[in-house]
């Protein structure tokens, strides 16, 4: 996880503000236009629906004063308008907008138009930016951590369940999965707090604005983040069962529990993936009903592959439990299936977001996508190398945490049965021997003391008897008494010697225990040294560890590129915005450019729309022609064919056919369109909406 965060910080440190996913495709008045009288309202048309509040659309007069009423409305489709005050004076007015696109990203911009004639203005729009600055950087970092946490949590749990059930008892793997859950939970809370400032003012102080947080909770993105937190509570229970009770079950119970955990975990993982799909790219644009399930499947495949890879890496380097070669092979098969799913879902997403081959080179989204494709190809190549190392390991012993076979198991197996005596048994034998010696010494001392006391008593009795007898006998009795006393003292000394012998035996036992423990530590150190030599001598497992580590490094960079890709305007939208900007700015050039709008209806289902023809400079000689076809709601209309014909009926010239090239969805262009003489030309446009449905509409215009 530290590696993930370090690389994320390095890649995101120089990142600019998030690119807009909704683009301004039209406005009335147009950018740079000069109108004779003040309009009643200013309307803006975007490439997709947007969310806005009272300050989202503003119109400022030359002095920077608000000229609008501050109440933007949704006109129709993707067009929004804000009413203007009456009696506005002549001069240059600035229109600013800051809205949130349907895929949750902020959009900001500004342009000018003039009433009567252009004038100086005190309004500066150079710093107009959304999703940038410190808040934008923090929000991007939070998005990266949330993706990384999801991949580690889901992929690690899937690796344990599908490939290595023994891993439920490995603390290193447990810590990995739990850290993924913690990272995703913390990042989700972090994004929820940042969201209001990210889409609004961009001020750090707004992070703790509770009113702003309440507004965020009522948006689509806020609902997605709250749903993610609720699903994370269920994921916590899943992780607790997986690592807390799974390893203690019997084999039959484990099979039933594995099935339940697999089903429940898949539902929770899919729900978490849907919290991204329902609020980002997949939720808007072409075919959202197909795009959202495809996006969920794509994210699940990434998690199983890259998250499982991180779990395998931790198991190979940090786990004390051996990783069987069969577990590595199973993961290789699971990863291969994930890559196939990624290829299919990624191809669909690329087509949906780009729309044309030229977008690969002409748009930032396409360029990032090329980088991502290259990284995925590199990762697949490294995975193929890992698969080769795995194949070479077939039939070998388990892979230990260091990537090698356990030497202790083999060395114990080679020892004879008579030599397999544990250090515990040796210590017990030494203790018993010491206790026995102590008991025998004490018993001998006791017997000697008793004998001495008996002799003393007998001699004393003899002495008493001698007192009544002869003097010689009395002396003899006295000598016998002294001898008995000396014998008693000798017995007492023997008893003390026995006690000291017992203590010496106990001390010897303690020294034997300490010596045995020291020998055990020495054997463990020797065994560790032998294992290290064995690790270095096994090229297959060493190669597997290195290739998996290389895969993980590429995966970190790939995740950073993917995060940047989700924050970048899709190529299809970017090209449409460029075309619309070019069309709207042409009349402002003052070169006599001509724009004609014509409604059409083929009479078939989905056969209505508007075709716009722009001719620049609309003079005799060579001209540039742009043709735009839109639906009634203002969205680009992807029709199969458009044909143009020019006729000057007054001089019986034409029709002159024009075959424009298809640029992108709803946009055609032709260079070098020749107007031989000036006059009132008839411009006829034929629009074909299907194989059998087409219609021709026309308008007359003075050219030259």
Buried (B, 14 or more C-beta within 10 A) or exposed (E): BEEBBEBBEEBBEEBEBBBBBBBBBBBBBBBBBBBEEBBEBBBBBBBBBBBBBEBBBBBBBBEEEEBBEBEBEEBEBBBBBBBBBEEBEBBBBBBBBBBBBBBBBBBBBBBBBBBBEBBEBEBEBEEBBBBBBEBBBBBBBBBBBBBBBBBBBBBBBBBBBBBBBBBBBBEBBBBBBBBBBBBBBBBBBBBBBBBBBBBBBBEEEBBEBEEBBEBBBEBBBBBBBBBBBEBBEBBBEBBEBBBEEBBEBEEEEBEEBBEEBBEBBBEBBBBBBBBBBBBBBBBBBBEBEEBBBBBBBBBBBBBBBBBBBBBBBBBBBBBEBBBBBBBBBBBBEBBBEBBEBBEEBBEBBBEBBBBBEBBBEBBBBBBBBEBBBEBBEBBBEBBEBBBBBBEBBEEEBBBBBBBBBBBEEEEEEEEEEEEEEEEEEBBEEBBEBBBEBBEBBBEBBBBBBEBBBBBBEEBBBBBEEBEEEEEEBBEBBBEBBEEBBEBBEBBBBBBEBBBEBBEBBBEBBEEBBEEBEEEEEEEEEEBEEBBEEBBEEBEBBBBBBBBBBBBBBBBBBBBBBBBBBBBBBBBBBBBBBBBBBBBBBBBBEEEBBBBBEBEBBBEEEEBBBBBBBBBBBBBBEEBBBBBBBBBEEBBBBBBEEBBBBBBBEEEEBBEBEBEBEBBBBBBBBBEEBEBBEEBEBBBBBBBBBEEEBBBEBEEEBEBB
